[in-house]
Amino acid sequence: MSSSKETSNLKNENAYNSSGNQDLEIVEPSPFQNISINSISFLKPVKLTQSAWLEHIPFAFWLINAHRPQVLVELGTHYGSSYFSFCQAIDHLHLSTRCYAIDMWKGDDHAGFYGENVYSSVQDHNNHLYSQFSTLMRMPFDEGVKYFKDGEVDLLHIDGFHTYDAVKNDFDSWLPKLSSRAVVIIHDSNVRKADFGVYRFVAELRQTYPCFEFSHGHGLTIVGVGAEQSKEMLNLFEADNDERRIRHIQEVFSRLGKSCSNEYAVEAFKKIVADNKNELKVSVNELTELKKTDIEHLSESSVLKSDLKKYQIENERLRFENSQMISDMTSVNELISQRQHEINQILNSTSWRLTLPLRFAKRVIRYVIRRWKRLFLKDVNKKIVTQYLLFHLLILTEYGI
Ligand SMILES: C[S@@+](CC[C@H](N)C(=O)[O-])C[C@H]1O[C@@H](n2cnc3c(N)ncnc32)[C@H](O)[C@@H]1O
């Protein structure tokens, strides 16, 4: 046994050394000897959405090619990560498969509840790419089952509510609809927490049907329910009897699956970066606007400051003028009161009182002369002038002047 292994290794080394990578021989029995990991497993997914199913997308591609179902039904679609992977492979291989996605598109306690936008996005994508062979059925699984004939469904994907009872009900109620070559795949078969019970149910199925389980991506169990499986599917179920082959097949699909979840993570990260960039752009714009108004306020404030300075100077000047005026007024008042005093003295003096008649006479004469001059200059009747004169002379004599 050991000597044949040594010979094999030697053979391998020779092949490598003599011609580099080109003639590299696989000398150990290949774990994939009956499983064709053909190019479809390496398809680039058209749609990557948030999902616990991302890491099974390459296997979904492989499965469609290996199984080639006529009727495919999915119970639990959400954003369509699994469903659109099947559709993409069917489209790629130009198969005549009819596909049905059944979901209430409301969510549940395990997947979480979500809004109408999820169904709209699934509908848009389906209408855009796959409406010629794919139909969305918005209803409970138990209602959807009525629309299928017994023995019609070749591929059933169960990914609804994940309690033991729910998954058993889904399987049992759809069992009559399954064809003689039917394959059932059940997601979340490796989740062991809370009330998840898929792992218990698939353990029971293993007693009856050939199975193969991937433990990555929350677990996906493939169940060969129909007795007439394709050669490719039989090879997969056969591999389940050999630990080494199980491990190798799991590793290949787990590594391929990782590329999908990594790509989704990178896209999601890019979106976050783009969103942050946009937010940053908005913030920078706001900051620029704020700076602008800040500069405007600064210039307004400097104008106001210089105005204030002018008003302060003007105020100072007015105050000074005001105090000057007050002092001037005081002097004038003093002068007035001094003059008033002098006038009072004069008015109260004896000489002023004695000369009162003289001053009166002087005023009267001045008045008469003024009137007379006016009459004389206008050349009025002399008689009137004479009478006038006489009248005034009389007054003068009356007063004894
Ligand atoms: C885990 S998600 C499906 C994930 C999907 N296969 C993917 O690839 O991402 C489960 C979905 O099943 C739906 N669902 C659960 N129980 C249901 C039921 N009894 N009838 C209809 N839809 C149900 C929920 O609305 C939810 O969208």
The ligand as a Gaussian input file, in Angstrom:
#p B3LYP/6-31G(d) Opt

LIG

0 1
 C      -35.014000      32.850000       4.584000
 S      -36.042000      33.758000       3.579000
 C      -35.702000      33.198000       1.980000
 C      -34.283000      33.486000       1.541000
 C      -34.017000      33.291000       0.053000
 N      -34.182000      31.940000      -0.356000
 C      -32.633000      33.791000      -0.315000
 O      -32.021000      33.248000      -1.207000
 O      -32.166000      34.773000       0.275000
 C      -37.591000      33.131000       3.974000
 C      -38.776000      33.724000       3.186000
 O      -39.863000      32.846000       3.313000
 C      -41.077000      33.574000       3.413000
 N      -42.025000      32.719000       4.136000
 C      -41.841000      32.081000       5.320000
 N      -42.871000      31.295000       5.594000
 C      -43.756000      31.422000       4.568000
 C      -45.015000      30.819000       4.251000
 N      -45.572000      29.932000       5.050000
 N      -45.632000      31.197000       3.113000
 C      -45.071000      32.095000       2.277000
 N      -43.869000      32.676000       2.524000
 C      -43.230000      32.349000       3.649000
 C      -40.705000      34.844000       4.131000
 O      -41.565000      35.888000       3.721000
 C      -39.249000      35.068000       3.652000
 O      -39.205000      35.965000       2.601000

